[in-house]
Amino acid sequence: MIKRRFFNAFVLLLLVTGALAQNVTTDNSFRIGRLKNGMTYYIRHNNKEKGIADFYIAQRVGSILENPDQRGLAHFLEHMAFNGSKNFKNTDASPSIVHWCEAHGIKFGTNLNAYTSIDETVYNVSAVPVKNPAVVDSTLLILHDWSHYLDLDDKEIDKERGVIHEEWRTRRAGMASQRLMEQALPIIYKGTKYEDCMPIGTMEIVDHFPYKVLRDYYHKWYRPDLQAIIVVGDVDVDQMEKKIQAVFSSIPMPANAAKRDYYPVNDNDKMIVASLKDSEQPIMLVTLYMKRDATPDAEKSTIRYQRDGYVDDLIAYMVGERLDEMQDRNPKPCLSASARIGQFLVSRTKDAFTLSFGARQEDIKGSFDAAIGTIEQIRQHGFTSSELERAKAFRRKVIDRQFNERNDRRNSYYVRRAQHNFLDAEPITSEAYNKQLDEQFSREVTLKEVNAAMREAITDRNQVLVVYAPDKPEVKIPSDAELEKMVLDAQKKTYPAYVEKRLDENLIPVLPKKGRIVSEKPALHGMTELTLSNGVKVYFKKTDYQKDAVVMNFFGEGGSSLYPDKDVLNTKFISTAVKEGGVGRFSSTELSKVLSDKTVRINAGVGIETQSISGSSSLKDVRTLFELTYLYFTHLRRDDQAFNAELNRMRSFLTNREASPNVSYNDSIASIVYGNSPRVQPVKASSIDKVSYDRVLQIYKERFSNASNFKMIIMGNIELSQLQPLLEQYIASLPATGKKESFVKSYPDVRNCNETHRFEKQMKTPLARVSIFYTWDEPYTAKADLALDVFKRVLSIAYTDSVREEKGGVYGVKLQESLEQSSNPHALLKIAFDTDPDKYDVVMPIITGQIEHIARKGPEAVSLQKVKEYLLKQYDQAAITNDYWLFVAYNQLRHGIDFDKDYKSLVRNITSSDVQQVARNLLNSKRRIEVTMVSCKDK
C-alpha cells in the first residue's frame, strides 16, 4: 500500500513537472518570420487607430558591445541615423529622414525617435499615415537604411559631436544620481564588462574619435541576424509581409560575423558595498540587491517560466504591502521604501530581489533596521494566507482588465510585446491564454510554494549594497564596513510573526438617503445632462473607446483662490491629508487592502480655481467608484498620527533640499517671475511647523460642503440606466446649500517687465540653464489657442534645425505655451534650454532671432505644412479617447469654449499671417523675463 502511494505521488510529480516544461501557446495574431539573411520580422494588424501604423527596427546591439576606444559610439551612431543615408540624403532632391517624416505628419521626437541602452538599440517611425502606399514604402526604406545604409559623413559626424556633448551636459546637470551611478558600476561589476558600459560614454572619445572607429562599430554590429522589423497597425498583413521580404532580403549578412555575447555577472560571498557621496545629492538613497541567476532565454517559452513569474509578482505585491505598513509608524522610519524582483541593475544575465529605501539622515541605522527588518520578518515567518489571497485578487483584476480590453489596445502595446520577444526572449501570448494561465495558477499555487520561492529570492547571500549620499560636513555617513554591519545585524535578529488586522470590507455600512434625478435633456457633444435634486449637474456620454472603463470628473468652482495668503501653506497640504488620512472607517493602508481586488482609481483635491474628485474604474467596479466619491466628499478621515508622521518625513526629506542647483534655480524663477508672491513659495523644512492640520481639514470640508456648486462629467462603456441608481444613491444624496460660488483672482500674474536675471551657482557640471518667459495678450478663443500652438510648433522646428543641428549648441529647446482665461495677459510662452556657458552668447541670438524672423516674414511654409499634417493626424488619434472628450467637455462647461468644434477646419485654414501675428504680438508686448543660472568658473 505504501509503495502504491509512493508510486502514484511519483507519477503525479512527473505529470506536473512535464506540464510545466511544456511551451506556452504563442499568440497567433502576430505574423512572425525570418528572412534568409537572418532578419526577423513581426507584423500585426490593429485597427484601433484607423489609417495609422507603427514601424520599428529593434536591434540586439548596445553599448556593452563597444571597445574601449568606442565608448559612447553606440549612442552616437543612433544620432547619426537621422543625419543622412542611402535614400535620404538631406538634399533638395532627397530630403532627410526628419524632413520627409515631418512633411507627412510624423513629428520628430514624438513619432520619430530612437534609444540606445546597454544591450539594445531601437528606432521607430510611429503613427505613420498608411493609406498612401508610397508613404508605407518610404517608411520601410527608412528602416532599410537604418539597418545597413547610413552615410556617416565626416561633416555630419563633426556637427553631431556638439549635440551629444549637450545631451551629456543636460543629463548630468543637477542629476547627482547619474554621476553616482557611473562611479558605482566599477565597484558593483568589478571584473566584468559592465564596469564601464553607460551609453552616454566619455566625452573625450565623443569629441575626438576618428571617423573610422564609428564606421567599424556600425558595420560590425548592425546586421540582419541581430535585427527585427516590427510593423503594427491598420495594415494588410499579407501585403506587408511581401513588402518586408522585398525590401530587406537583399541586406547582406557579413561573413564570419562577430559573436554577440551576453556577459555574465560574478557571484560574491562577501557583500559588495558601493557607498558614494555627491554635494548635489539631497537625500541618502539605499538599494540592497540579493542576486540570483536569470532564467536562460531558452527556458522562457515554458509554462514553468510563466508560473515562476506569477509567483514572483505575488511576492513583490505582498512585500510592497508590508513596506507600506512599515511606513504607518510615527515617525516614518524611511523617507520611502519599495521592493521588486527582476533584472539586477543594468545586467540582463542576472536577476535580483531589490529593496530600495530613503534613509533618514538623522537616524540612518533606524531606517536600515526598519526596512531590512521588515524584509527579514517576511523571510523568517513567511506570508499569511489572507495576504496571498489579496495578492492573487490583485493579479486577477489586472489580467481580467487586459482581457476585457484586448481589442482596445494602441499599436504601441503590441510593439512592446514584439520587442520583448525579440530582445528579451519573452513569449508572446494572447490575453485569453494569459487569463487561462492566471486562473490555473491561482488554483494551484499554494502558500507553501510562495513562501519557499520567497526564501529563494530574499536571502542573506550574494548581496550588493549601494548607497548614494549627500556630501555635506553635517551629514555623517557610516563607513562601508559599518553599512555592511547594519545590514547583517538586521538580518541576524529574530522578529515576531506578522499579525494582520481583520477588515470589514463594506465601504459604507449605512447608505445615505437617496436623492433623485429631477430632469434629463440632451447636451453638448452627444452628452445627456441630468439635474439632481441637490443641484448637481451631471453630463454623461456613452463611449466604447475602452470596453472596460468608466471615467469621471466631479468639480466645483472656488479652490484655494478663495482663501487669503496666510492659508496658502495649509492648502498645499490638503493632498497630504487626503493621502494619509483615508476615508470613512479605513486608514490609507486599510483602504488599499480593501480595494486590492477592485479596478478603481480616485483622487480628491483642491486646486487653485476648483476643487474636484476625479477617477476611473472598470465596469464591474463602478459602484465602488461612486462609493468612494461619496466618502471623499463627506467623510475624509482624520488621522493625526499618519499626518504628523508624514510632516516629520517631509521635514527630514527637505533638510538638504537646496543641495541640487535645480532647486535654487526653480526657486529663483518663482520669485522673479511672480514677484515673490506668497502663493508660489516652495515648501521648505522651516515652513512645515506652520502647517495646521485642523485648518487643512477645515478648508477641505468647506470646499466639499456644497454639492450644488458641482458638475460631474462621466464617460464610458456603460448605459445611462445603470448609472441612474448610482447617481441617486451617492451623488444626489450629497449635502447642498444651493449657493453658487466662483473662484476669485488671487493667483499672481507674470510680472509686467522686460528683465534679464543671471546668477552664478557652484555646479558639478559646467552649465548655463536658461528659461525665458514671454507674456502678451491674445483673445481667449479656440482659434487663438490653435494659432499659439502652431506658433510654438513651427518655432520648435526652427530651433531644432538651427541651434541644435547647425550649431550643436543644445540637446533640445523646450517650449511650453498656454492661453489662460484668468491670466492677465492671457498668453504665455516659456523657452527653456541648457547649454555650455561658453556657447551662451552664440545660442541666445538664435533663440531671439527665430522669433523675430517669424514676426518679419512669417513661418517657413514647409514648417507650417508639417505642423498642420501632424495636428490633423493627432486629432484623429485623440478623438478616440475618453480623456480627449473629458477635456473638451470640461473646458466648455468651465470656460464656454468648444475646443472641438470645427477643429480640423481651423487647422486647415490657419494661415502664415495668423502665426506671424502671434510672433508680432509677443514681441510688441515687450514683456520678457529671462532667468539664467551659470556654473561658477574655476578659479
Summary of the structure (lengths in Angstrom):
residues: 939
radius of gyration: 29.5
end to end distance: 89.8
largest distance: 98.7
contacts: 3092
relative contact order: 0.10
helix: 48%
strand: 20%
